[in-house]
């Protein structure tokens, strides 16, 4: 009797989570051979990708006019215009 591949869908979320965790620890060629079963690429040995760039918009403080440096303090009224 012949042997056939199991074509039923598989839940691969655990594999993808492991790949994301190993992304900054393994070289490109280590990732390719371990998870994708692909051959090495030129320059992939030891070339570890750095961490992803931070989301600058998420790190910026919220736009609060009361917190800006040129805003008047809350306990002092704004200066009145002089009538000259």
N, CA, C and O atoms as CSV, one atom per row, in Angstrom:
chain,resi,resn,atom,element,x,y,z
A,1,UNK,N,N,0.844,-1.176,0.000
A,1,UNK,CA,C,0.000,0.000,0.000
A,1,UNK,C,C,0.882,1.229,0.000
A,1,UNK,O,O,1.951,1.235,0.611
A,2,UNK,N,N,0.435,2.273,-0.687
A,2,UNK,CA,C,1.188,3.522,-0.775
A,2,UNK,C,C,1.001,4.392,0.459
A,2,UNK,O,O,0.051,4.219,1.222
A,3,UNK,N,N,1.905,5.312,0.635
A,3,UNK,CA,C,1.825,6.232,1.764
A,3,UNK,C,C,1.569,7.633,1.208
A,3,UNK,O,O,2.235,8.073,0.271
A,4,UNK,N,N,0.592,8.326,1.801
A,4,UNK,CA,C,0.201,9.644,1.303
A,4,UNK,C,C,0.386,10.703,2.386
A,4,UNK,O,O,0.361,10.407,3.581
A,5,UNK,N,N,0.571,11.940,1.939
A,5,UNK,CA,C,0.674,13.061,2.877
A,5,UNK,C,C,-0.693,13.356,3.475
A,5,UNK,O,O,-1.718,13.199,2.811
A,6,UNK,N,N,-0.701,13.782,4.721
A,6,UNK,CA,C,-1.927,14.193,5.393
A,6,UNK,C,C,-2.247,15.614,4.933
A,6,UNK,O,O,-1.514,16.549,5.253
A,7,UNK,N,N,-3.337,15.779,4.186
A,7,UNK,CA,C,-3.669,17.081,3.613
A,7,UNK,C,C,-4.682,17.851,4.453
A,7,UNK,O,O,-5.157,18.908,4.038
A,8,UNK,N,N,-5.012,17.329,5.625
A,8,UNK,CA,C,-5.972,18.046,6.473
A,8,UNK,C,C,-5.343,19.338,6.988
A,8,UNK,O,O,-4.140,19.386,7.244
A,9,UNK,N,N,-6.164,20.396,7.143
A,9,UNK,CA,C,-5.627,21.660,7.670
A,9,UNK,C,C,-5.081,21.474,9.086
A,9,UNK,O,O,-5.617,20.694,9.873
A,10,UNK,N,N,-4.010,22.200,9.394
A,10,UNK,CA,C,-3.378,22.104,10.705
A,10,UNK,C,C,-3.347,23.487,11.349
A,10,UNK,O,O,-3.242,24.505,10.665
A,11,UNK,N,N,-3.441,23.503,12.661
A,11,UNK,CA,C,-3.311,24.756,13.401
A,11,UNK,C,C,-1.826,25.012,13.601
A,11,UNK,O,O,-1.164,24.298,14.354
A,12,UNK,N,N,-1.303,26.029,12.929
A,12,UNK,CA,C,0.133,26.308,12.983
A,12,UNK,C,C,0.434,27.559,13.791
A,12,UNK,O,O,1.523,28.118,13.670
A,13,UNK,N,N,-0.512,28.012,14.616
A,13,UNK,CA,C,-0.297,29.241,15.376
A,13,UNK,C,C,0.854,29.090,16.373
A,13,UNK,O,O,1.590,30.051,16.599
A,14,UNK,N,N,1.028,27.920,16.969
A,14,UNK,CA,C,2.141,27.714,17.906
A,14,UNK,C,C,3.479,27.811,17.172
A,14,UNK,O,O,4.438,28.364,17.711
A,15,UNK,N,N,3.555,27.282,15.955
A,15,UNK,CA,C,4.783,27.370,15.164
A,15,UNK,C,C,5.090,28.828,14.828
A,15,UNK,O,O,6.242,29.253,14.913
A,16,UNK,N,N,4.070,29.593,14.448
A,16,UNK,CA,C,4.276,30.996,14.098
A,16,UNK,C,C,4.698,31.807,15.323
A,16,UNK,O,O,5.523,32.713,15.205
A,17,UNK,N,N,4.150,31.499,16.485
A,17,UNK,CA,C,4.547,32.188,17.711
A,17,UNK,C,C,6.009,31.883,18.043
A,17,UNK,O,O,6.745,32.768,18.477
A,18,UNK,N,N,6.424,30.649,17.841
A,18,UNK,CA,C,7.815,30.267,18.085
A,18,UNK,C,C,8.743,30.975,17.102
A,18,UNK,O,O,9.834,31.404,17.480
A,19,UNK,N,N,8.320,31.100,15.851
A,19,UNK,CA,C,9.134,31.784,14.848
A,19,UNK,C,C,9.289,33.264,15.199
A,19,UNK,O,O,10.379,33.818,15.054
A,20,UNK,N,N,8.212,33.914,15.659
A,20,UNK,CA,C,8.301,35.318,16.047
A,20,UNK,C,C,9.235,35.495,17.240
A,20,UNK,O,O,9.988,36.467,17.298
A,21,UNK,N,N,9.191,34.562,18.193
A,21,UNK,CA,C,10.052,34.654,19.374
A,21,UNK,C,C,11.518,34.456,19.005
A,21,UNK,O,O,12.390,35.082,19.608
A,22,UNK,N,N,11.809,33.600,18.029
A,22,UNK,CA,C,13.190,33.296,17.650
A,22,UNK,C,C,13.741,34.272,16.625
A,22,UNK,O,O,14.921,34.195,16.281
A,23,UNK,N,N,12.923,35.186,16.130
A,23,UNK,CA,C,13.338,36.065,15.033
A,23,UNK,C,C,14.581,36.879,15.373
A,23,UNK,O,O,15.448,37.029,14.511
A,24,UNK,N,N,14.708,37.400,16.559
A,24,UNK,CA,C,15.872,38.200,16.897
A,24,UNK,C,C,17.032,37.395,17.447
A,24,UNK,O,O,18.104,37.950,17.684
A,25,UNK,N,N,16.845,36.102,17.655
A,25,UNK,CA,C,17.878,35.277,18.264
A,25,UNK,C,C,18.636,34.407,17.269
A,25,UNK,O,O,19.802,34.083,17.496
A,26,UNK,N,N,17.998,34.029,16.183
A,26,UNK,CA,C,18.611,33.144,15.200
A,26,UNK,C,C,19.014,33.929,13.967
A,26,UNK,O,O,18.408,34.952,13.647
A,27,UNK,N,N,20.040,33.448,13.273
A,27,UNK,CA,C,20.444,34.097,12.027
A,27,UNK,C,C,19.414,33.786,10.945
A,27,UNK,O,O,18.532,32.946,11.122
A,28,UNK,N,N,19.549,34.477,9.835
A,28,UNK,CA,C,18.635,34.280,8.715
A,28,UNK,C,C,18.677,32.833,8.243
A,28,UNK,O,O,17.637,32.220,8.002
A,29,UNK,N,N,19.886,32.292,8.113
A,29,UNK,CA,C,20.005,30.914,7.635
A,29,UNK,C,C,19.499,29.908,8.664
A,29,UNK,O,O,18.955,28.870,8.288
A,30,UNK,N,N,19.665,30.192,9.936
A,30,UNK,CA,C,19.115,29.299,10.962
A,30,UNK,C,C,17.591,29.286,10.908
A,30,UNK,O,O,16.972,28.231,11.045
A,31,UNK,N,N,16.991,30.444,10.712
A,31,UNK,CA,C,15.527,30.512,10.587
A,31,UNK,C,C,15.056,29.745,9.349
A,31,UNK,O,O,14.081,28.996,9.402
A,32,UNK,N,N,15.762,29.943,8.237
A,32,UNK,CA,C,15.374,29.274,7.000
A,32,UNK,C,C,15.463,27.757,7.127
A,32,UNK,O,O,14.568,27.042,6.679
A,33,UNK,N,N,16.545,27.264,7.740
A,33,UNK,CA,C,16.712,25.810,7.809
A,33,UNK,C,C,15.801,25.180,8.860
A,33,UNK,O,O,15.287,24.081,8.654
A,34,UNK,N,N,15.599,25.862,9.977
A,34,UNK,CA,C,14.820,25.276,11.062
A,34,UNK,C,C,13.314,25.310,10.804
A,34,UNK,O,O,12.622,24.324,11.058
A,35,UNK,N,N,12.804,26.427,10.305
A,35,UNK,CA,C,11.351,26.591,10.203
A,35,UNK,C,C,10.810,26.469,8.786
A,35,UNK,O,O,9.666,26.055,8.601
A,36,UNK,N,N,11.601,26.818,7.792
A,36,UNK,CA,C,11.085,26.839,6.431
A,36,UNK,C,C,11.608,25.699,5.564
A,36,UNK,O,O,11.102,25.464,4.466
A,37,UNK,N,N,12.631,24.986,6.065
A,37,UNK,CA,C,13.259,23.881,5.331
A,37,UNK,C,C,13.810,24.355,3.994
A,37,UNK,O,O,13.736,23.644,2.992
A,38,UNK,N,N,14.369,25.579,3.992
A,38,UNK,CA,C,14.986,26.157,2.809
A,38,UNK,C,C,16.499,26.136,2.987
A,38,UNK,O,O,17.005,25.989,4.099
A,39,UNK,N,N,17.202,26.283,1.886
A,39,UNK,CA,C,18.651,26.332,1.917
A,39,UNK,C,C,19.159,27.697,2.362
A,39,UNK,O,O,18.384,28.645,2.492
A,40,UNK,N,N,20.473,27.794,2.597
A,40,UNK,CA,C,21.054,29.058,3.056
A,40,UNK,C,C,21.107,30.099,1.947
A,40,UNK,O,O,21.049,29.773,0.761
A,41,UNK,N,N,21.217,31.347,2.355
A,41,UNK,CA,C,21.398,32.457,1.419
A,41,UNK,C,C,22.779,33.052,1.649
A,41,UNK,O,O,23.341,32.926,2.737
A,42,UNK,N,N,23.320,33.693,0.633
A,42,UNK,CA,C,24.615,34.330,0.730
A,42,UNK,C,C,24.547,35.460,1.757
A,42,UNK,O,O,23.671,36.320,1.669
A,43,UNK,N,N,25.443,35.467,2.709
A,43,UNK,CA,C,25.462,36.524,3.712
A,43,UNK,C,C,24.461,36.318,4.835
A,43,UNK,O,O,24.286,37.215,5.660
A,44,UNK,N,N,23.802,35.178,4.896
A,44,UNK,CA,C,22.802,34.946,5.929
A,44,UNK,C,C,23.360,34.393,7.216
A,44,UNK,O,O,22.651,34.355,8.222
A,45,UNK,N,N,24.624,33.955,7.218
A,45,UNK,CA,C,25.226,33.401,8.423
A,45,UNK,C,C,25.597,34.546,9.361
A,45,UNK,O,O,26.328,35.460,8.982
A,46,UNK,N,N,25.098,34.486,10.556
A,46,UNK,CA,C,25.411,35.496,11.555
A,46,UNK,C,C,24.680,36.811,11.365
A,46,UNK,O,O,24.769,37.693,12.219
A,47,UNK,N,N,23.968,36.958,10.280
A,47,UNK,CA,C,23.240,38.202,10.050
A,47,UNK,C,C,21.907,38.130,10.775
A,47,UNK,O,O,20.911,37.646,10.238
A,48,UNK,N,N,21.912,38.613,11.985
A,48,UNK,CA,C,20.674,38.590,12.772
A,48,UNK,C,C,19.958,39.914,12.581
A,48,UNK,O,O,20.556,40.976,12.751
A,49,UNK,N,N,18.694,39.860,12.233
A,49,UNK,CA,C,17.957,41.113,12.092
A,49,UNK,C,C,17.787,41.767,13.455
A,49,UNK,O,O,17.623,41.081,14.463
A,50,UNK,N,N,17.826,43.069,13.483
A,50,UNK,CA,C,17.651,43.791,14.732
A,50,UNK,C,C,16.191,43.790,15.162
A,50,UNK,O,O,15.327,43.301,14.435
A,51,UNK,N,N,15.919,44.329,16.328
A,51,UNK,CA,C,14.534,44.390,16.780
A,51,UNK,C,C,13.746,45.336,15.893
A,51,UNK,O,O,14.323,46.239,15.287
A,52,UNK,N,N,12.451,45.145,15.810
A,52,UNK,CA,C,11.655,46.035,14.969
A,52,UNK,C,C,11.696,47.461,15.498
A,52,UNK,O,O,11.838,47.688,16.700
A,53,UNK,N,N,11.572,48.400,14.602
A,53,UNK,CA,C,11.587,49.805,14.998
A,53,UNK,C,C,10.355,50.118,15.831
A,53,UNK,O,O,9.274,49.602,15.549
A,54,UNK,N,N,10.500,50.954,16.851
A,54,UNK,CA,C,9.338,51.283,17.682
A,54,UNK,C,C,8.349,52.135,16.907
A,54,UNK,O,O,8.719,52.846,15.972
A,55,UNK,N,N,7.113,52.057,17.300
A,55,UNK,CA,C,6.061,52.866,16.695
A,55,UNK,C,C,6.148,54.258,17.305
A,55,UNK,O,O,5.777,54.456,18.462
A,56,UNK,N,N,6.634,55.216,16.537
A,56,UNK,CA,C,6.884,56.553,17.050
A,56,UNK,C,C,5.589,57.214,17.506
A,56,UNK,O,O,5.581,57.924,18.511
A,57,UNK,N,N,4.514,56.996,16.796
A,57,UNK,CA,C,3.237,57.599,17.171
A,57,UNK,C,C,2.763,57.079,18.526
A,57,UNK,O,O,2.142,57.823,19.285
A,58,UNK,N,N,3.042,55.832,18.836
A,58,UNK,CA,C,2.610,55.269,20.113
A,58,UNK,C,C,3.468,55.792,21.262
A,58,UNK,O,O,3.000,55.843,22.399
A,59,UNK,N,N,4.719,56.181,20.988
A,59,UNK,CA,C,5.601,56.669,22.036
A,59,UNK,C,C,5.449,58.156,22.300
A,59,UNK,O,O,5.852,58.639,23.358
A,60,UNK,N,N,4.876,58.887,21.358
A,60,UNK,CA,C,4.740,60.334,21.510
A,60,UNK,C,C,3.688,60.651,22.568
A,60,UNK,O,O,2.682,59.949,22.674
A,61,UNK,N,N,3.916,61.715,23.359
A,61,UNK,CA,C,2.904,62.084,24.345
A,61,UNK,C,C,1.649,62.602,23.641
A,61,UNK,O,O,1.731,63.098,22.517
A,62,UNK,N,N,0.522,62.494,24.274
A,62,UNK,CA,C,-0.712,62.966,23.635
A,62,UNK,C,C,-0.676,64.476,23.458
A,62,UNK,O,O,-0.028,65.184,24.229
A,63,UNK,N,N,-1.361,64.956,22.460
A,63,UNK,CA,C,-1.436,66.395,22.217
A,63,UNK,C,C,-2.343,67.019,23.268
A,63,UNK,O,O,-3.568,66.934,23.174
A,64,UNK,N,N,-1.738,67.641,24.261
A,64,UNK,CA,C,-2.477,68.283,25.337
A,64,UNK,C,C,-2.012,69.728,25.396
A,64,UNK,O,O,-0.887,69.987,25.825
A,65,UNK,N,N,-2.847,70.680,24.978
A,65,UNK,CA,C,-2.392,72.073,24.971
A,65,UNK,C,C,-2.034,72.578,26.369
A,65,UNK,O,O,-1.194,73.470,26.490
A,66,UNK,N,N,-2.638,72.043,27.416
A,66,UNK,CA,C,-2.320,72.487,28.771
A,66,UNK,C,C,-0.921,72.038,29.182
A,66,UNK,O,O,-0.312,72.643,30.064
A,67,UNK,N,N,-0.410,70.989,28.556
A,67,UNK,CA,C,0.903,70.463,28.921
A,67,UNK,C,C,2.022,71.072,28.094
A,67,UNK,O,O,3.193,70.793,28.356
A,68,UNK,N,N,1.703,71.886,27.117
A,68,UNK,CA,C,2.761,72.447,26.271
A,68,UNK,C,C,3.511,73.540,27.023
A,68,UNK,O,O,2.976,74.124,27.966
A,69,UNK,N,N,4.727,73.816,26.618
A,69,UNK,CA,C,5.593,74.752,27.327
A,69,UNK,C,C,5.100,76.191,27.199
A,69,UNK,O,O,5.319,76.995,28.105
A,70,UNK,N,N,4.437,76.533,26.089
A,70,UNK,CA,C,4.020,77.919,25.898
A,70,UNK,C,C,2.610,78.178,26.420
A,70,UNK,O,O,2.099,79.280,26.221
A,71,UNK,N,N,1.972,77.248,27.058
A,71,UNK,CA,C,0.641,77.459,27.615
A,71,UNK,C,C,0.762,78.116,28.984
A,71,UNK,O,O,1.732,77.894,29.709
A,72,UNK,N,N,-0.222,78.918,29.323
A,72,UNK,CA,C,-0.211,79.593,30.623
A,72,UNK,C,C,-0.532,78.583,31.709
A,72,UNK,O,O,-1.309,77.658,31.472
A,73,UNK,N,N,0.046,78.735,32.901
A,73,UNK,CA,C,-0.294,77.825,33.999
A,73,UNK,C,C,-1.778,77.918,34.324
A,73,UNK,O,O,-2.394,78.968,34.142
A,74,UNK,N,N,-2.346,76.830,34.801
A,74,UNK,CA,C,-3.775,76.761,35.035
A,74,UNK,C,C,-4.222,77.674,36.164
A,74,UNK,O,O,-5.366,78.129,36.154
A,75,UNK,N,N,-3.352,77.965,37.154
A,75,UNK,CA,C,-3.792,78.764,38.291
A,75,UNK,C,C,-3.666,80.265,38.033
A,75,UNK,O,O,-4.131,81.056,38.854
A,76,UNK,N,N,-3.056,80.685,36.925
A,76,UNK,CA,C,-2.944,82.121,36.599
A,76,UNK,C,C,-3.844,82.445,35.414
A,76,UNK,O,O,-3.853,81.720,34.418
A,77,UNK,N,N,-4.602,83.534,35.521
A,77,UNK,CA,C,-5.435,83.928,34.376
A,77,UNK,C,C,-4.561,84.444,33.263
A,77,UNK,O,O,-3.452,84.909,33.528
A,78,UNK,N,N,-5.017,84.379,32.021
A,78,UNK,CA,C,-4.212,84.914,30.921
A,78,UNK,C,C,-4.035,86.423,31.072
A,78,UNK,O,O,-4.904,87.100,31.621
A,79,UNK,N,N,-2.930,86.939,30.594
A,79,UNK,CA,C,-2.659,88.374,30.702
A,79,UNK,C,C,-3.651,89.148,29.855
A,79,UNK,O,O,-3.915,88.786,28.709
A,80,UNK,N,N,-4.208,90.229,30.429
A,80,UNK,CA,C,-5.183,91.052,29.722
A,80,UNK,C,C,-4.452,91.974,28.776
A,80,UNK,O,O,-3.335,92.412,29.051
A,81,UNK,N,N,-5.089,92.262,27.663
A,81,UNK,CA,C,-4.489,93.179,26.683
A,81,UNK,C,C,-4.518,94.577,27.252
A,81,UNK,O,O,-5.531,95.002,27.807
A,82,UNK,N,N,-3.428,95.292,27.124
A,82,UNK,CA,C,-3.375,96.639,27.661
A,82,UNK,C,C,-4.090,97.586,26.720
A,82,UNK,O,O,-3.969,97.465,25.501
A,83,UNK,N,N,-4.832,98.525,27.275
A,83,UNK,CA,C,-5.574,99.501,26.486
A,83,UNK,C,C,-4.767,100.774,26.451
A,83,UNK,O,O,-4.938,101.616,27.333
A,84,UNK,N,N,-3.910,100.957,25.492
A,84,UNK,CA,C,-3.129,102.166,25.423
A,84,UNK,C,C,-3.609,103.063,24.324
A,84,UNK,O,O,-3.053,104.143,24.122
